[in-house]
Amino acid sequence: MTPTDPLVPPMDAARWLDALPRPVALTGGTGFVGSHLVETLAAAGLEPRVLVRTPESPRWIAGAKMRVVPGALDDVGALETLVEGAGTVVHLAGVVRAGRAVDFDRANRGGTERLVAAVAARAPSARLVYVSSLAAVGPAATPAGIGPEAEPRPLSAYGRSKLAAEQSVASSVGLRWWTIVRPSAVYGPRDTDVLAFFRMAAAGVAAVPAGERWVTVVHVADVVRGILAAAAAGEHGSTYHLGEPRPYEIGDLVRRLAASGGVEVRVMRVPGAVLTFAGVGGSLLHRLGLTGIPMTRDKARELVARHWCSRTAESLEALGVGDGLTFEDGARATWAWYRETGWLR
């Protein structure tokens, strides 16, 4: 994937791109979802402004036609420069894995509060799209899923910090237009989280939490489309859930994932206590500075929850984005990308 070959070509999103108030500014543009959004905007000639912590290393978006604004979410001056006179602001940046609740809160709530203040001061007429997470509302009681109108009951410190960030957006008196999108479990090219399941499938054995558990998934291209649709055609003050309209039982999902890559996999059910123990150890290693450890106490708490299912049909219809890629098609394309880049054999 190159800056001239975006995952979502501009012609596939023209109706939303043409309607976007400009200029467009983004946080989190060097990350998994954000980099794909930046490439689509750049390919459409919008030359987005992108907040970049280390401009000398813009990762996936090196070479994209954009305006780099050096800085991070704790830099008020950089945030004000980023959003000055902007027509659309998309906030994707945040911390998804940390060893302590205070670290999640500092980045996700605190960073969002500073960005909201910057938009209110420097671009009060801008449309602000906050990209949150299903973790902010918590798991569902049944596979039918949980809708945007449900009372949030976040399970993890990460989820509570994302909910606090949502509340800082919704309660701001300085914003004239805002909307929130909550993607489900996102997968696709450049992802390093769901990659763990692809690696297990490639090895022939995949461990999943024991018991009946269902999950809603969404390909990153459909998240990009959802963000653009929310920014261009969403309703002020609304929250939208993004994901396939139907959930998958976790064991069945892994088998479908394996089949889409032409491999066979044996699914092993792991007791929740084992995952919890691994999470405790991972959190300790995080506090010792090994922040690359994927499993933490917080992540284990989310993994052992029963149904990470989102009710998305109403949101997809309201945004006019359709049902999106099926998991089989999305997983097949993701296998191909992982293999082409050498992440998987």
HELIX and SHEET records of a PDB file:
HELIX    1   1 PRO A   10  ALA A   13  5                                   4    
HELIX    2   2 ALA A   14  LEU A   17  1                                   4    
HELIX    3   3 PHE A   32  ALA A   43  1                                  12    
HELIX    4   4 ARG A   59  ILE A   61  5                                   3    
HELIX    5   5 VAL A   76  VAL A   83  1                                   8    
HELIX    6   6 ALA A  101  PHE A  104  1                                   4    
HELIX    7   7 ASP A  105  GLY A  110  3                                   6    
HELIX    8   8 GLY A  111  ARG A  122  1                                  12    
HELIX    9   9 LEU A  134  ALA A  136  5                                   3    
HELIX   10  10 ALA A  157  ALA A  170  1                                  14    
HELIX   11  11 LEU A  195  ALA A  203  1                                   9    
HELIX   12  12 VAL A  220  ALA A  233  1                                  14    
HELIX   13  13 ILE A  250  SER A  260  1                                  11    
HELIX   14  14 GLY A  272  ARG A  287  1                                  16    
HELIX   15  15 ARG A  297  LEU A  303  1                                   7    
HELIX   16  16 ALA A  313  LEU A  319  1                                   7    
HELIX   17  17 PHE A  327  THR A  341  1                                  15    
SHEET    1   A 7 ARG A  67  PRO A  70  0                                        
SHEET    2   A 7 ARG A  49  VAL A  52  1                                        
SHEET    3   A 7 VAL A  24  THR A  27  1                                        
SHEET    4   A 7 THR A  88  HIS A  91  1                                        
SHEET    5   A 7 ARG A 127  VAL A 131  1                                        
SHEET    6   A 7 TRP A 177  PRO A 183  1                                        
SHEET    7   A 7 THR A 239  LEU A 242  1                                        
SHEET    1   B 2 ALA A 185  TYR A 187  0                                        
SHEET    2   B 2 VAL A 217  HIS A 219  1                                        
SHEET    1   C 2 VAL A 205  PRO A 209  0                                        
SHEET    2   C 2 ARG A 266  VAL A 270  1                                        
SHEET    1   D 3 TYR A 248  GLU A 249  0                                        
SHEET    2   D 3 TRP A 214  VAL A 215 -1                                        
SHEET    3   D 3 HIS A 307  TRP A 308  1                                        
END                                                                             
